[in-house]
Amino acid sequence: MNAIAAWLLWRQPVSRRFLVASSGAVLGVALIFWPELAATGARPNAALGLGLSFFAVVTACVGGFFTLSLQRRGLPLVPVLAWSMGYGALFLLGLSLATGRGLSFDSAWTYVGSLFYLAAFGSVIAFTLYYKLAERKGAAQAALVGVMVPVIALIVSAVLEGWQATPLAVGGMALCLVSLFVATRPQA
């Protein structure tokens, strides 16, 4: 999505090789999660979850292009991200209060530690690095980071939680890695 949007909005060139390789990476992610995707008909809310996931990807793409557009206008990255994250937090706070869910907080060190980790490393640092990468390499190549996330997460899950890889998941992970290699290789 980022490659096509960057081409449409800014006429950033995108090679056929990159499009084919990035499509292979998306297919690899689909293979990793194929059992869950195939079971959507058996679970009443699975289609909603799949739709919300796709909506999240589209929203992330649009938000990314807003951020990159502001950077191209000369606005500094960190304040743009700070304001964006602030608006996002206020929106989610309003949504949680409006739906009656409210706020919950657990003072256990595991909760506080994971909250801190996600806020600092999973949001502030990760987004800053991502947009620096997008600024240097382009939105399309930076978006390939999203293909690595499930691969890394499943490796961590296998080590720490005992996740058992299926042959399909291993094949999907391999397809992701090969596709990333092909997509990020320099042009001949």
Sequence and secondary structure as in RCSB ss.txt:
>XXXX:A:sequence
MNAIAAWLLWRQPVSRRFLVASSGAVLGVALIFWPELAATGARPNAALGLGLSFFAVVTACVGGFFTLSLQRRGL
PLVPVLAWSMGYGALFLLGLSLATGRGLSFDSAWTYVGSLFYLAAFGSVIAFTLYYKLAERKGAAQAALVGVMVP
VIALIVSAVLEGWQATPLAVGGMALCLVSLFVATRPQA
>XXXX:A:secstr
 HHHHHHHHH     HHHHHHHHHHHHHHHHHTHHHHHGGGTSTTHHHHHHHHHHHHHHHHHHHHHHHHHHHTT 
 HHHHHHHHHHHHHHHHHHHHHHTT       SHHHHHHHHHHHIIIIIIHHHHHHHHHHHH HHHHHTHHHHHH
HHHHHHHHHHH     HHHHHHHHHHHHHHHHHHS   
